[in-house]
Amino acid sequence: MRINKKITVLFIVFLAVIFLLPQVGLAQGDIFGANQLQNTNLGTRTLYDTIVGVVNVLLGLLGIIAVGIMIYGGYTWMTSQGNPDKIDRAKKILVNGVIGLMIIVSSYAIANFVLNKAFEATVSGGGGPGPGGYSSGSGLGATVLDSHFPPNCAVNVARNTNIFVSFREDIDTSLFIVTSGCNNGAAACLSNNVTQAHIRVIDTDAGTPISGSDIAVTVNDPAHPTHFELNPYNNLTGEAGLLGSPSEDTNYRVELNGLSTALAEPVFPLGSYTWEFRVGTFVDNTPPEVTFVMPDGLANPYVRNSVVQINFSEAVNPMHVTGIVDVSGGPPDLNLSISEAGGDVYGRYEIANQYRTVEFISSEPCGVNSCGFDIYCLPPSATIDGLVMAGVRDMAGNLLESGGDPDVHGEVPADEYPWSFDTNNDIDLTPPYITYMDSGVDINLTDPIYIVFSKSMSVTSINGSNMALYRNNIGDTNFSFAFDTTVLPNDTVQILHDEFLPLTDYTATSTSNIQDSAQNCWYPCNCVGPSCDCNPSIYCGPGGCTTY
C-alpha cells in the first residue's frame, strides 16, 4: 500500500512538473516577446519593455518557487513512513503548491491580456504615423502588392515627394484611372467615384481626402501596368505637386480598396490595405547617385550567369528604370542600358529593395540551377557596357547626379554613370546557404530580422512570394525587405515588419526561389542562436524547398 501511494505521489509530481513547468519557463523567459536580441541594456529600453521584463522575472521566480514547494511536498509524503501527521502535512504542501502554481499561471494569462490591450491601444491610437501603423487589410509582402513609397510610418517626407505603388502582377486600371476631368492639365488622374474609392490619399489632420481629379497618375506600361505614380496637387496652398504645408508637418493616409488584377483576381484577400506617413515642411532638391554596381569590373572576368545590379543612394522612380528590352526595343522612358559591341543585351530590368536597387537579367537561357530552374546568361567572353542615363529621377523628381557636379543639373553633357566589365565562358552553379538568421524567443518587437547568406544575393528574388513572415501560423503580418546599398556585397537581408505583438509566435519562411547573384537557388538551412551550422550537401529539388 505504501509503495502504491509513493508511486502515486511520484506520478502526480511528475505530471505537475511536465505540464506546468513549461508555463513557468515561459514566464521566466520572454513570455511577451519583448526582450532585446543583442542589446540587453535596461537603460535603452522603452517603458513597455521594462515593465514586461520585470513581469517576466517575477513570474519566473514565483513559478520556480511553486514547483519547488510541490517537489518538497512529494518528498515529505514519500518519507512519511505511514505517519498520518506527516502525510496530512505533505498533502497540504502539495495542495498549496498546486494552488500557488495555478494562481501564477492565471497571473500569466491576465498579465498577457492586459499588456496586449495596452500595447494595441498604444500603437493604434491617433496622432499620426507610429509603430504598427498598418491599420487594416492584408499585409504588405504576402499579397500581389509588392512595395510602396513613402514607406509605412515614414516621417519628415519631402513635400515634393510623389506616391508610388508597385504590384507583382498586372492591375486592372479601369477601376480607378480616368482620362477626363483631371485638373492642372494631367492626362490621367484618379477616379472620384465615392462609392468605390479604390485609391484615396487622405490628409488625416484635416480629415479630408485629396480629390481624385487633383492626383495625376502615371503608369509604367499601359500593356503591363504594375508601377503607379501618384502626383498630388495641393488645394490648400495652391502649390502644384506639393504635399503638406511649409509651416507645419502634415499626416497622410493612403487607402487601397477593392483592387483587382488584370485577370480579375482580388489584390487583397481581405479587401483593403492602408498605410500612413508624415510630410515635413521642406522640399527635396538632393539628386540620387549610384552607390555601387555588380559586376563592377574590378575582378574581371565574371561568370556569364551574373545578375547585373545597380544600387542607388535613395529610392528612384521605377518608371525610368524598369521594363523589358527585346528585338522590338524597350520602354521609351527606360534610362538604363546593358550592351555588348554597341548592341542591346536583351533582358528584363526590375526594381526592388524599396526602390533602391535595379537588377538586369538576360533573356538568353543557358542551363538550369540545382533546383531545376532556368538560368540566363550574358554574352560569353565579351566586354559588357553598362550605362545609367541622366533621365533617372528620385521620388521627388531630382535628376541623377554622377558625382562630378554635385550642385549643377541639366548641364551638357548630362550626368551619367557608365561602367564596363568582362565575362568569361564559365557558369557558376554553386548554391548559396544561410550562415546566420535571427531566431529564438528573445526577439525585439521592432528590430528587423537579419538573414545572412554565404554569397551576394539577387535582390529581386527576395520578395513576398519567396520569403514571408507569418503570425501564429494563421495569417500574414506586414513586412518588407531591405539591403544596404552602400557596401558590398549584398548578402544580408533585413525583414522589416510591423511592430510584433507580445506573446505571439512568428514564423519566417523561405523558398528555394530565393537566388544568389548568379541565379542559383539557396540551400535549406535551419538556424538557431548566434551562428548556424549549414549543410551545403543538401540540394533543393525541382519542387522547391522551405525552411523556417
C-alpha positions as CSV (number, residue, x, y, z in Angstrom):
1,M,0.0,0.0,0.0
2,R,2.8,2.4,0.9
3,I,4.6,1.6,-2.3
4,N,1.4,2.3,-4.3
5,K,1.0,5.7,-2.5
6,K,4.6,6.6,-3.2
7,I,4.2,5.7,-6.9
8,T,1.0,7.8,-7.0
9,V,2.7,10.8,-5.4
10,L,5.7,10.5,-7.7
11,F,3.3,10.3,-10.7
12,I,1.4,13.4,-9.5
13,V,4.6,15.4,-9.0
14,F,5.9,14.2,-12.4
15,L,2.7,15.4,-14.2
16,A,2.8,18.7,-12.4
17,V,6.4,19.3,-13.5
18,I,5.9,18.2,-17.1
19,F,2.6,20.1,-17.7
20,L,3.1,23.2,-15.6
21,L,6.8,23.9,-15.6
22,P,6.7,24.8,-19.3
23,Q,4.3,27.7,-18.4
24,V,6.8,28.7,-15.7
25,G,9.6,28.6,-18.3
26,L,7.6,30.9,-20.5
27,A,7.2,33.3,-17.6
28,Q,10.9,33.2,-16.7
29,G,11.9,33.6,-20.3
30,D,10.3,36.1,-22.7
31,I,6.6,35.5,-22.4
32,F,5.8,38.8,-24.0
33,G,8.4,38.6,-26.8
34,A,9.9,42.0,-25.8
35,N,13.5,41.2,-24.8
36,Q,16.3,42.6,-26.9
37,L,18.1,40.2,-29.0
38,Q,21.5,41.9,-28.9
39,N,21.2,44.8,-26.5
40,T,20.1,44.0,-23.0
41,N,20.9,47.3,-21.5
42,L,17.9,48.3,-19.4
43,G,18.7,52.0,-19.9
44,T,18.0,51.7,-23.6
45,R,14.6,50.1,-23.2
46,T,11.2,51.6,-23.5
47,L,8.9,51.8,-20.5
48,Y,6.8,49.0,-22.1
49,D,9.9,46.7,-22.5
50,T,10.9,47.5,-18.9
51,I,7.5,46.5,-17.5
52,V,7.4,43.3,-19.5
53,G,10.9,42.4,-18.3
54,V,10.0,42.9,-14.6
55,V,6.9,40.8,-15.1
56,N,9.0,38.1,-16.8
57,V,11.4,37.9,-13.8
58,L,8.7,37.9,-11.1
59,L,6.5,35.2,-12.7
60,G,9.5,33.1,-13.4
61,L,10.8,33.3,-9.8
62,L,7.4,32.6,-8.3
63,G,6.8,29.7,-10.7
64,I,10.1,28.1,-9.7
65,I,9.3,28.5,-6.0
66,A,5.8,26.9,-6.5
67,V,7.3,23.9,-8.3
68,G,9.9,23.6,-5.6
69,I,7.2,23.5,-2.9
70,M,5.3,20.7,-4.8
71,I,8.5,18.7,-5.1
72,Y,9.1,19.2,-1.3
73,G,5.6,18.1,-0.6
74,G,6.1,14.9,-2.6
75,Y,9.3,14.2,-0.9
76,T,7.7,14.7,2.5
77,W,4.9,12.2,1.6
78,M,7.4,9.6,0.3
79,T,9.5,9.8,3.5
80,S,6.5,9.8,5.9
81,Q,6.7,6.1,6.6
82,G,2.9,5.9,7.1
83,N,2.9,8.6,9.8
84,P,-0.6,10.2,9.5
85,D,0.6,13.7,10.6
86,K,3.4,13.8,8.0
87,I,1.1,12.5,5.3
88,D,-1.5,15.2,6.1
89,R,1.2,17.8,6.2
90,A,2.5,16.6,2.8
91,K,-0.9,16.8,1.3
92,K,-1.4,20.4,2.5
93,I,2.0,21.3,1.0
94,L,1.1,19.7,-2.3
95,V,-2.3,21.3,-2.4
96,N,-0.9,24.7,-1.6
97,G,1.8,24.3,-4.2
98,V,-0.7,23.4,-6.9
99,I,-2.9,26.3,-5.9
100,G,0.0,28.7,-6.0
101,L,1.1,27.4,-9.4
102,M,-2.4,27.8,-10.8
103,I,-2.5,31.4,-9.5
104,I,0.8,32.1,-11.2
105,V,-0.4,30.6,-14.5
106,S,-3.6,32.7,-14.2
107,S,-1.5,35.8,-13.5
108,Y,0.4,35.0,-16.6
109,A,-2.8,35.0,-18.7
110,I,-4.1,38.1,-17.0
111,A,-0.8,40.0,-17.5
112,N,-0.7,38.9,-21.1
113,F,-4.2,40.1,-21.7
114,V,-3.6,43.5,-20.0
115,L,-0.3,44.2,-21.7
116,N,-1.6,43.2,-25.1
117,K,-4.5,45.5,-24.8
118,A,-2.3,48.3,-23.6
119,F,0.1,47.5,-26.5
120,E,-2.7,47.6,-29.0
121,A,-4.1,50.9,-27.6
122,T,-0.6,52.4,-27.7
123,V,0.3,51.5,-31.3
124,S,-3.1,52.0,-32.9
125,G,-4.0,55.3,-31.3
126,G,-4.2,58.7,-33.1
127,G,-1.5,61.3,-33.5
128,G,-0.2,60.3,-36.9
129,P,2.2,57.6,-38.0
130,G,3.9,55.4,-35.5
131,P,4.9,51.8,-35.0
132,G,2.2,49.4,-36.1
133,G,0.6,52.0,-38.4
134,Y,-0.8,49.4,-40.8
135,S,-4.4,49.9,-39.7
136,S,-6.4,47.4,-41.8
137,G,-6.5,44.9,-44.5
138,S,-3.9,42.4,-45.7
139,G,-0.2,42.7,-45.0
140,L,2.4,44.2,-47.4
141,G,4.7,41.5,-48.7
142,A,2.3,38.5,-48.8
143,T,-0.1,39.7,-51.4
144,V,0.1,41.0,-55.0
145,L,1.2,44.3,-53.6
146,D,5.0,44.4,-53.8
147,S,6.0,47.8,-52.4
148,H,5.1,51.4,-51.9
149,F,6.6,54.8,-51.3
150,P,6.8,56.6,-48.9
151,P,7.2,53.5,-46.6
152,N,4.7,53.0,-43.8
153,C,5.2,55.3,-40.8
154,A,7.8,57.4,-42.7
155,V,8.4,60.8,-41.1
156,N,9.9,64.0,-42.4
157,V,8.9,63.1,-46.0
158,A,9.8,65.9,-48.5
159,R,6.8,67.9,-49.8
160,N,7.6,67.3,-53.4
161,T,7.7,63.5,-53.0
162,N,5.3,61.6,-55.1
163,I,3.5,58.5,-54.0
164,F,4.3,55.2,-55.7
165,V,2.6,51.8,-55.5
166,S,4.0,48.6,-57.1
167,F,2.5,45.3,-57.7
168,R,3.8,41.8,-58.8
169,E,1.0,41.3,-61.4
170,D,-0.7,43.5,-64.0
171,I,-3.5,45.5,-62.4
172,D,-7.0,46.4,-63.8
173,T,-6.6,50.2,-64.2
174,S,-10.2,50.7,-65.4
175,L,-11.3,50.6,-61.7
176,F,-9.5,53.8,-60.6
177,I,-7.9,55.7,-63.5
178,V,-9.8,58.2,-65.7
179,T,-8.6,60.4,-68.6
180,S,-11.2,63.1,-68.3
181,G,-12.0,65.8,-65.7
182,C,-8.4,65.9,-64.5
183,N,-7.1,69.2,-63.1
184,N,-3.9,71.0,-63.8
185,G,-3.6,69.6,-67.3
186,A,-3.0,66.0,-66.2
187,A,-3.5,63.3,-68.9
188,A,-4.8,60.8,-66.3
189,C,-5.9,61.0,-62.7
190,L,-7.7,59.0,-60.0
191,S,-11.4,58.4,-60.3
192,N,-13.7,60.5,-57.9
193,N,-16.2,57.7,-57.7
194,V,-17.1,58.0,-54.0
195,T,-19.0,54.7,-53.8
196,Q,-15.8,52.8,-54.9
197,A,-12.8,55.0,-53.9
198,H,-10.3,52.3,-54.9
199,I,-7.3,54.6,-54.1
200,R,-7.6,57.5,-51.7
201,V,-4.9,59.9,-50.3
202,I,-6.2,61.4,-47.1
203,D,-5.0,64.4,-45.1
204,T,-5.6,62.9,-41.7
205,D,-5.1,66.1,-39.9
206,A,-7.9,67.8,-41.9
207,G,-9.8,64.6,-42.1
208,T,-10.5,65.0,-45.8
209,P,-9.2,63.1,-48.9
210,I,-7.5,64.9,-51.8
211,S,-9.8,65.0,-54.8
212,G,-9.0,62.2,-57.3
213,S,-9.0,64.8,-60.1
214,D,-6.2,66.6,-58.3
215,I,-4.0,63.5,-58.3
216,A,-2.2,62.9,-61.6
217,V,-1.5,59.2,-62.3
218,T,1.4,57.8,-64.4
219,V,1.7,54.1,-65.3
220,N,4.9,52.3,-66.2
221,D,3.4,50.4,-69.2
222,P,-0.2,50.5,-70.2
223,A,0.0,47.0,-71.6
224,H,1.5,45.6,-68.3
225,P,0.6,48.1,-65.6
226,T,2.5,47.2,-62.4
227,H,4.0,50.5,-61.2
228,F,1.9,53.6,-60.4
229,E,3.0,57.1,-59.7
230,L,0.5,59.4,-57.9
231,N,1.3,63.1,-58.1
232,P,-0.9,65.1,-55.7
233,Y,-1.8,68.7,-56.3
234,N,-2.3,70.6,-53.0
235,N,-5.6,72.5,-52.9
236,L,-4.9,74.2,-49.6
237,T,-1.8,76.1,-50.6
238,G,-2.3,76.2,-54.3
239,E,1.2,74.8,-54.9
240,A,1.0,72.2,-57.7
241,G,2.7,68.9,-56.9
242,L,3.5,69.7,-53.2
243,L,2.1,67.8,-50.2
244,G,1.6,69.3,-46.8
245,S,2.4,72.8,-45.6
246,P,5.6,75.0,-45.5
247,S,4.9,75.8,-41.8
248,E,3.9,72.5,-40.1
249,D,4.1,68.8,-40.6
250,T,1.1,67.0,-42.1
251,N,-0.1,63.4,-41.7
252,Y,-1.4,61.4,-44.6
253,R,-3.0,58.0,-45.1
254,V,-3.2,56.1,-48.3
255,E,-6.1,53.6,-48.8
256,L,-6.2,50.9,-51.4
257,N,-9.6,49.2,-51.6
258,G,-11.1,46.5,-53.8
259,L,-8.3,46.5,-56.4
260,S,-8.2,43.6,-58.9
261,T,-5.5,42.1,-61.2
262,A,-5.9,42.1,-64.9
263,L,-7.2,38.5,-64.5
264,A,-10.0,39.8,-62.2
265,E,-8.4,38.3,-59.1
266,P,-8.6,40.4,-55.9
267,V,-5.3,42.1,-55.0
268,F,-6.0,41.9,-51.2
269,P,-7.8,38.8,-49.8
270,L,-9.3,41.0,-47.1
271,G,-10.2,43.7,-49.5
272,S,-8.0,46.6,-48.5
273,Y,-4.6,47.9,-47.5
274,T,-3.8,51.1,-45.6
275,W,-0.5,52.9,-44.7
276,E,0.4,56.2,-43.2
277,F,3.3,58.7,-43.4
278,R,4.1,62.3,-42.2
279,V,5.2,65.1,-44.6
280,G,7.7,67.7,-43.3
281,T,7.9,71.4,-44.3
282,F,10.9,71.2,-46.8
283,V,11.4,70.5,-50.5
284,D,13.9,67.8,-51.5
285,N,16.5,69.1,-54.1
286,T,19.1,66.4,-53.5
287,P,19.8,64.2,-56.6
288,P,20.2,60.5,-56.4
289,E,23.6,58.9,-57.0
290,V,24.8,55.4,-58.0
291,T,26.5,53.9,-54.9
292,F,27.8,50.7,-56.5
293,V,27.2,48.3,-59.3
294,M,27.7,44.5,-59.7
295,P,29.7,43.2,-61.5
296,D,31.9,46.3,-61.2
297,G,34.7,45.4,-63.5
298,L,37.3,45.3,-60.7
299,A,37.7,41.5,-60.7
300,N,37.4,40.6,-64.4
301,P,36.3,38.3,-65.9
302,Y,32.9,37.4,-64.4
303,V,30.7,34.3,-65.0
304,R,28.1,34.5,-67.7
305,N,25.1,33.9,-65.5
306,S,25.8,37.0,-63.4
307,V,22.9,39.3,-62.5
308,V,23.7,42.9,-63.2
309,Q,22.9,45.1,-60.2
310,I,22.7,48.9,-59.9
311,N,22.3,50.3,-56.4
312,F,21.3,53.9,-55.7
313,S,21.7,56.2,-52.7
314,E,17.9,56.6,-52.4
315,A,14.7,55.4,-53.9
316,V,14.4,56.1,-57.6
317,N,11.3,56.4,-59.8
318,P,10.6,52.9,-61.2
319,M,9.1,54.4,-64.4
320,H,12.6,55.2,-65.7
321,V,14.5,52.0,-64.7
322,T,12.1,49.0,-65.3
323,G,11.0,47.2,-68.4
324,I,11.8,44.5,-71.0
325,V,14.3,45.1,-73.8
326,D,13.9,42.7,-76.8
327,V,14.2,42.7,-80.5
328,S,11.4,45.2,-80.8
329,G,13.2,47.7,-78.4
330,G,12.4,48.8,-74.9
331,P,10.2,51.2,-73.0
332,P,10.6,54.8,-74.2
333,D,11.3,56.1,-70.7
334,L,13.9,53.5,-69.8
335,N,17.1,55.2,-68.8
336,L,19.3,52.2,-68.3
337,S,21.4,50.2,-70.8
338,I,23.3,47.0,-70.9
339,S,25.0,46.4,-74.2
340,E,27.8,44.5,-76.0
341,A,29.6,45.7,-79.0
342,G,27.2,48.6,-79.4
343,G,24.0,46.4,-79.4
344,D,21.5,45.9,-76.6
345,V,21.7,42.8,-74.5
346,Y,18.1,41.6,-74.3
347,G,16.6,41.0,-70.9
348,R,14.4,42.4,-68.1
349,Y,15.1,45.3,-65.7
350,E,13.4,45.0,-62.3
351,I,13.4,47.2,-59.2
352,A,13.4,46.0,-55.5
353,N,14.9,46.9,-52.1
354,Q,12.3,49.7,-51.5
355,Y,13.1,51.2,-55.0
356,R,16.9,51.5,-54.4
357,T,18.2,48.5,-56.4
358,V,17.7,47.7,-60.0
359,E,18.6,44.3,-61.5
360,F,19.1,43.2,-65.1
361,I,18.8,39.5,-66.1
362,S,19.5,38.4,-69.6
363,S,16.8,36.7,-71.6
364,E,19.3,34.2,-73.1
365,P,18.8,30.7,-71.4
366,C,22.0,28.8,-70.8
367,G,21.2,26.0,-68.4
368,V,19.5,25.1,-65.1
369,N,20.5,25.5,-61.5
370,S,20.4,22.9,-58.7
371,C,16.6,23.4,-58.3
372,G,15.9,22.7,-61.9
373,F,15.1,26.4,-62.7
374,D,16.3,28.0,-65.9
375,I,19.3,30.4,-65.7
376,Y,20.1,33.1,-68.2
377,C,23.5,34.3,-69.4
378,L,25.2,37.4,-70.7
379,P,27.3,37.1,-73.9
380,P,30.4,34.9,-73.3
381,S,33.9,36.2,-73.4
382,A,32.7,39.7,-74.0
383,T,33.0,43.3,-72.7
384,I,29.6,44.4,-71.3
385,D,28.9,48.1,-71.2
386,G,26.5,49.4,-68.6
387,L,25.0,52.9,-68.6
388,V,22.8,54.7,-66.1
389,M,21.4,57.7,-68.0
390,A,20.7,61.2,-66.9
391,G,16.9,60.7,-67.0
392,V,16.9,58.6,-63.8
393,R,15.0,60.5,-61.1
394,D,14.4,60.1,-57.4
395,M,10.9,60.1,-55.9
396,A,10.9,63.9,-55.7
397,G,11.8,64.3,-59.4
398,N,15.5,65.1,-58.9
399,L,17.7,64.0,-61.8
400,L,20.7,61.7,-61.5
401,E,24.0,63.1,-60.2
402,S,27.1,61.3,-61.4
403,G,29.2,62.9,-58.6
404,G,31.1,65.3,-60.8
405,D,29.0,68.3,-60.3
406,P,27.0,68.0,-57.1
407,D,25.3,71.4,-57.4
408,V,24.6,71.6,-61.1
409,H,21.8,69.8,-63.0
410,G,20.8,69.8,-66.6
411,E,24.3,70.6,-67.8
412,V,25.7,69.4,-71.1
413,P,27.0,66.7,-71.2
414,A,24.3,65.4,-68.9
415,D,25.1,63.4,-65.7
416,E,25.5,59.7,-66.5
417,Y,27.1,56.7,-64.8
418,P,29.0,54.5,-67.3
419,W,30.9,51.3,-66.4
420,S,32.0,48.1,-68.0
421,F,33.1,44.5,-67.1
422,D,34.2,41.4,-68.9
423,T,32.6,38.0,-69.0
424,N,34.3,34.6,-69.4
425,N,32.7,31.4,-70.7
426,D,32.1,29.9,-67.3
427,I,28.8,29.4,-65.4
428,D,28.6,29.4,-61.6
429,L,26.3,26.7,-60.3
430,T,27.3,26.8,-56.6
431,P,24.2,27.5,-54.5
432,P,24.2,29.9,-51.5
433,Y,23.3,28.9,-48.0
434,I,22.3,30.8,-44.8
435,T,25.1,31.5,-42.4
436,Y,23.1,33.4,-39.8
437,M,19.5,34.1,-39.0
438,D,17.8,35.8,-36.1
439,S,15.7,33.3,-34.3
440,G,14.5,32.2,-30.8
441,V,12.4,33.9,-28.2
442,D,14.5,37.0,-27.4
443,I,13.4,39.0,-30.4
444,N,12.9,42.7,-30.1
445,L,9.4,43.9,-31.1
446,T,10.6,46.4,-33.7
447,D,14.1,45.4,-34.8
448,P,14.5,44.0,-38.3
449,I,15.0,40.2,-38.7
450,Y,18.5,39.7,-40.2
451,I,19.4,36.8,-42.5
452,V,22.9,36.5,-43.9
453,F,23.8,34.3,-46.9
454,S,27.1,32.9,-48.0
455,K,27.0,34.8,-51.3
456,S,25.8,38.0,-52.8
457,M,22.1,37.6,-53.5
458,S,19.7,38.6,-56.2
459,V,17.7,41.4,-54.5
460,T,14.6,41.0,-56.8
461,S,14.3,37.3,-55.7
462,I,13.9,38.4,-52.1
463,N,10.2,39.2,-52.2
464,G,6.9,38.3,-50.6
465,S,6.4,35.4,-52.9
466,N,9.7,33.7,-51.9
467,M,10.0,34.8,-48.3
468,A,7.2,35.5,-45.8
469,L,6.6,36.3,-42.2
470,Y,3.5,34.7,-40.5
471,R,1.9,35.4,-37.2
472,N,0.9,32.3,-35.2
473,N,0.7,30.3,-38.5
474,I,-2.7,31.8,-39.0
475,G,-2.0,34.7,-41.3
476,D,0.5,37.1,-42.7
477,T,1.8,40.1,-40.9
478,N,3.1,43.3,-42.6
479,F,6.7,43.0,-43.8
480,S,9.1,44.2,-46.5
481,F,12.8,43.7,-47.3
482,A,15.9,45.8,-47.3
483,F,19.5,45.6,-48.3
484,D,22.3,48.0,-47.5
485,T,23.0,49.8,-50.8
486,T,26.2,51.5,-49.6
487,V,28.5,48.5,-49.2
488,L,29.4,45.3,-51.0
489,P,28.3,42.5,-51.0
490,N,24.5,42.3,-51.0
491,D,24.5,39.2,-48.8
492,T,22.4,40.4,-45.8
493,V,18.6,40.6,-45.9
494,Q,16.6,42.7,-43.4
495,I,13.0,41.7,-42.9
496,L,11.3,44.9,-41.9
497,H,8.0,44.4,-40.1
498,D,5.1,45.9,-38.3
499,E,5.7,46.0,-34.6
500,F,5.4,42.5,-33.2
501,L,2.6,41.7,-30.8
502,P,3.8,40.4,-27.4
503,L,3.4,36.7,-26.5
504,T,3.0,35.8,-30.2
505,D,4.8,33.3,-32.3
506,Y,6.1,34.4,-35.7
507,T,7.5,32.2,-38.4
508,A,9.7,33.3,-41.2
509,T,9.6,31.0,-44.3
510,S,11.8,31.0,-47.3
511,T,11.6,29.0,-50.6
512,S,14.2,27.9,-53.0
513,N,13.1,30.6,-55.4
514,I,15.5,32.8,-53.5
515,Q,18.6,33.1,-55.6
516,D,22.1,34.4,-55.5
517,S,23.6,36.9,-57.9
518,A,24.4,34.0,-60.3
519,Q,20.7,32.8,-60.2
520,N,21.4,29.7,-58.0
521,C,18.7,28.7,-55.5
522,W,19.7,28.5,-51.9
523,Y,20.4,25.5,-49.7
524,P,17.9,24.9,-47.0
525,C,19.4,25.6,-43.6
526,N,17.9,25.7,-40.1
527,C,19.5,28.3,-37.9
528,V,19.3,28.6,-34.1
529,G,21.2,31.1,-32.0
530,P,24.0,33.4,-33.0
531,S,25.5,31.0,-35.5
532,C,24.4,28.4,-38.0
533,D,25.8,25.0,-39.0
534,C,24.5,24.7,-42.5
535,N,24.8,21.5,-44.6
536,P,25.8,22.5,-48.1
537,S,25.4,19.0,-49.4
538,I,21.6,19.3,-49.3
539,Y,20.1,20.3,-52.7
540,C,16.6,21.7,-53.4
541,G,14.5,19.6,-55.8
542,P,12.6,21.0,-58.7
543,G,9.5,21.3,-56.5
544,G,11.4,23.8,-54.2
545,C,12.3,23.6,-50.5
546,T,11.3,25.6,-47.5
547,T,12.8,26.2,-44.0
548,Y,11.8,28.3,-41.0
